Amino acid sequence: MKRNSVASQLLPWLIPLIIIILWQIASSLTWISSNVLPAPLAVVSAGVELFESGELMTNLTISLYRATVGFVIGGGIGFILGLLTGLSKTCRLLLDSTIQMIRNIPHLALIPLVIAWFGIDEVSKIFLVAIGVMFPVYVNTLHGIIGVDSDLIEMGKIYQLSKWQLYTNIIFPSALPSILVGIRYALGVMWTTLIVAETIASDSGIGYMAMNAREFMQMDVIVLSILLYAILGKISDLIAKYFEDITLAWRDL
């Protein structure tokens, strides 16, 4: 049992490890030019150098701050709107159509307008992340609530549960799987939005570090920045999955 558990944890990392090994071998045999794609060891070396200078941690901290604040604001707004439209038919008729129209506007197309409003300060990046995160959380929260089995709600009414008890004991637990899917999807949107925002209009962060490296053709730093985004995305997804396993443990009973 324990052996299977260890294998299940290691297996997802097998393909990335094989790719890195093949990448290093191809670079060592000069099959891949360092001007096109530097070797993994060169990327690690660049990371160590930037870490020792303090530049890496500074930019990493700034990017994490932008991502976290934007996610909390956008996710919170999306969740509240999803609750309102899901629990109230009047709110759904009033708000959902407008929200869906706004959702169909690519939020990254707002970058010129956001820069005109907020400049390239922190507010612009946080605003874009919040907008990008809000809609996946909203849609999945709404879908989860309106998808609750009507028989369960009817059973709750038969047992004379109050509206609050009906929500906490039946509606929210039933909608939670859909809400968590929205959160996991929103985390991916969060990093995608931040990458674009930091490479187009920023003077700090991982994206800025990559664009600054491009000016000096530092391919190892550019690749390092891309890998950092991938690692951060993977870590955030693992955290979300961990909370999903905890909150939905009842499914395995």
C-alpha positions in Angstrom: 0.0 0.0 0.0 2.8 2.4 1.0 4.8 1.4 -2.1 1.8 2.3 -4.4 1.4 5.6 -2.6 5.0 6.5 -3.2 4.8 5.4 -6.9 1.6 7.5 -7.4 3.5 10.6 -6.1 6.6 10.1 -8.2 4.9 9.0 -11.4 3.7 12.5 -12.4 7.3 13.8 -12.3 8.6 11.0 -14.5 8.0 12.6 -17.9 9.3 16.1 -16.9 12.5 14.4 -15.5 13.0 12.4 -18.8 12.5 15.6 -20.8 15.2 17.4 -18.7 17.6 14.5 -19.0 17.2 14.4 -22.8 17.4 18.2 -23.0 20.7 18.1 -21.1 22.1 15.3 -23.3 21.1 17.1 -26.5 22.7 20.3 -25.3 25.9 18.5 -24.2 26.2 16.9 -27.7 25.6 20.3 -29.3 22.4 19.0 -31.0 20.7 22.1 -29.6 22.5 25.5 -29.8 22.8 27.4 -26.5 21.7 30.5 -28.5 18.4 28.7 -29.1 17.9 26.8 -25.9 20.5 26.8 -23.1 21.2 23.5 -21.2 19.4 22.8 -17.9 22.6 23.1 -16.0 23.2 26.6 -17.5 19.7 27.6 -16.5 20.3 26.3 -12.9 23.6 28.2 -12.8 21.8 31.4 -13.9 19.2 30.9 -11.2 21.9 30.4 -8.5 23.6 33.6 -9.6 20.4 35.6 -9.6 19.5 34.2 -6.2 22.9 35.1 -4.7 22.5 38.7 -6.0 19.0 38.9 -4.5 17.4 39.8 -7.8 15.6 36.5 -8.2 13.9 36.6 -4.7 12.9 40.2 -5.2 11.2 39.6 -8.5 9.7 36.3 -7.3 8.2 38.0 -4.2 6.7 40.8 -6.2 5.1 38.3 -8.7 3.7 36.2 -5.9 2.3 39.3 -4.2 0.5 40.4 -7.4 -0.8 36.9 -8.1 -2.1 36.4 -4.6 -3.8 39.8 -4.1 -5.4 39.6 -7.6 -6.6 36.1 -7.0 -8.1 36.9 -3.6 -9.9 40.0 -5.0 -11.1 38.5 -8.3 -11.9 35.1 -6.8 -13.9 36.7 -3.9 -15.9 38.9 -6.2 -16.6 36.0 -8.6 -17.7 33.7 -5.7 -20.0 36.4 -4.2 -21.6 37.1 -7.6 -21.9 33.3 -8.2 -23.7 32.9 -4.9 -26.1 35.8 -5.5 -27.1 34.7 -9.0 -27.2 31.0 -8.0 -29.4 31.5 -4.9 -31.7 34.2 -6.2 -33.5 34.0 -9.5 -34.1 37.8 -9.5 -30.3 38.4 -9.2 -29.7 35.9 -11.9 -32.1 37.7 -14.3 -30.6 41.0 -13.3 -26.9 40.3 -13.3 -26.0 37.1 -15.3 -26.6 38.4 -18.8 -24.4 41.5 -18.2 -21.7 39.4 -16.5 -21.7 37.0 -19.4 -21.3 39.8 -21.9 -18.4 41.2 -20.1 -16.9 37.7 -19.7 -16.7 37.4 -23.5 -14.4 40.4 -23.7 -10.7 39.1 -23.7 -9.4 40.6 -20.5 -5.9 40.9 -21.9 -7.3 43.2 -24.6 -7.9 45.7 -21.7 -4.2 46.2 -21.2 -3.9 49.5 -23.1 -6.9 50.8 -21.3 -5.7 49.6 -17.9 -2.3 51.2 -18.5 -4.0 54.5 -19.4 -6.0 54.2 -16.1 -3.4 53.0 -13.7 0.0 53.3 -15.4 2.4 50.4 -14.9 2.1 50.4 -11.1 0.9 47.5 -9.0 -2.7 48.3 -9.4 -2.7 47.6 -13.1 -1.3 44.1 -12.7 -3.6 43.2 -9.8 -6.6 44.6 -11.7 -5.9 42.4 -14.7 -5.3 39.3 -12.6 -8.5 40.0 -10.7 -10.6 40.4 -13.9 -9.1 37.2 -15.3 -9.7 35.1 -12.2 -13.2 36.4 -11.5 -15.1 34.8 -14.3 -14.0 31.1 -14.0 -14.9 31.3 -10.3 -18.2 33.0 -11.0 -19.3 30.6 -13.8 -18.4 27.4 -11.8 -20.0 28.7 -8.6 -23.2 29.5 -10.4 -23.1 26.2 -12.3 -22.5 24.3 -9.0 -25.4 26.0 -7.2 -28.0 25.7 -9.9 -26.9 22.1 -10.5 -27.7 20.9 -6.9 -30.2 18.0 -7.0 -33.7 19.4 -6.4 -34.6 16.2 -4.5 -32.0 17.0 -1.8 -33.3 20.5 -1.4 -36.9 19.2 -1.2 -35.7 16.7 1.5 -34.1 19.5 3.5 -37.4 21.4 3.4 -39.3 18.3 4.6 -36.9 18.2 7.6 -37.8 21.9 8.1 -34.2 23.2 7.7 -33.8 26.9 7.8 -32.5 28.7 4.7 -29.1 29.0 6.4 -29.1 25.3 7.3 -30.3 24.4 3.8 -27.4 26.3 2.3 -24.6 25.1 4.7 -25.8 21.4 4.8 -27.0 20.8 1.3 -26.4 23.5 -1.3 -22.8 24.5 -0.6 -21.5 21.0 -0.1 -23.2 19.8 -3.3 -21.8 22.8 -5.3 -18.3 22.6 -3.8 -16.8 20.2 -6.4 -17.8 22.7 -9.2 -16.5 25.7 -7.2 -13.1 24.0 -6.7 -12.9 23.2 -10.4 -13.4 26.9 -11.0 -10.7 27.8 -8.5 -8.2 25.4 -10.1 -8.9 26.8 -13.6 -8.7 30.3 -12.3 -5.2 29.6 -10.9 -4.0 28.9 -14.4 -5.6 32.0 -15.7 -4.0 33.9 -12.9 -0.4 33.0 -14.0 -1.2 33.4 -17.7 -2.5 36.9 -17.1 0.4 37.9 -14.9 3.0 36.7 -17.4 1.5 38.9 -20.1 1.0 41.9 -17.7 4.6 41.7 -16.5 6.2 41.3 -19.9 4.2 44.2 -21.5 3.9 46.8 -18.7 6.1 46.3 -15.7 9.4 47.4 -14.1 9.6 44.4 -11.7 8.6 40.8 -11.4 9.5 37.6 -13.2 8.1 38.7 -16.5 10.1 41.9 -16.3 13.2 39.9 -15.5 12.6 37.8 -18.7 12.1 40.9 -20.9 15.2 42.6 -19.4 17.2 39.5 -20.2 15.9 39.5 -23.7 17.6 42.9 -24.3 20.9 41.3 -23.5 20.2 38.0 -25.2 20.5 36.1 -21.8 18.7 33.0 -23.0 19.4 31.2 -19.7 17.5 33.8 -17.7 14.6 33.8 -20.2 14.2 30.1 -19.9 14.6 30.3 -16.1 11.7 32.8 -16.0 9.5 30.5 -18.1 10.3 27.6 -15.8 9.6 29.6 -12.7 6.1 30.4 -14.0 5.6 26.7 -14.7 6.8 25.7 -11.3 4.7 28.3 -9.5 1.6 27.1 -11.6 2.3 23.5 -10.6 2.7 24.4 -6.9 -0.5 26.5 -6.8 -2.4 23.6 -8.5 -1.0 21.1 -6.0 -2.1 23.3 -3.1 -5.6 23.6 -4.6 -5.8 19.9 -5.1 -4.7 19.3 -1.5 -7.6 21.4 -0.2 -9.9 19.7 -2.7 -8.9 16.3 -1.3 -9.5 17.6 2.3 -12.9 19.3 1.7 -14.2 16.5 -0.6 -13.0 13.6 1.6 -16.6 12.6 2.0 -16.7 11.4 -1.6 -14.4 8.5 -0.7 -16.5 7.3 2.3 
